[in-house]
């Protein structure tokens, strides 16, 4: 295939672009793997932090249960007070505008 000089002027710069594109396509899987590895590291750190927080809260709950068991009477009294407060809140918590006024004007 014979190429004219004008066609050669267009074809030669395109070969450099094609080389760069091919190199990018060859390295793309490596770049993707690197990105995924970084994301996996971040998620594993977050999961590790969550599990530590859950363990800490579980320890706090067991300590609190032991304290509550030691003071059983106080707990019963607190529960009764909390129930009374909940009942009071239910009575006091009325809807701010519903059922108070009826607008009959047209």
Secondary structure, DSSP 8 states (H G I E B T S, - for coil): ----HHHHHHHHHHHHHHHHHHHHHHHHHHHHHHHHHHHHHHHHHHHHHHHHHHHHHHHHHHHHHHHHHHTHHHHHHHHHHHHHHHHHHHHH---SSTTT------
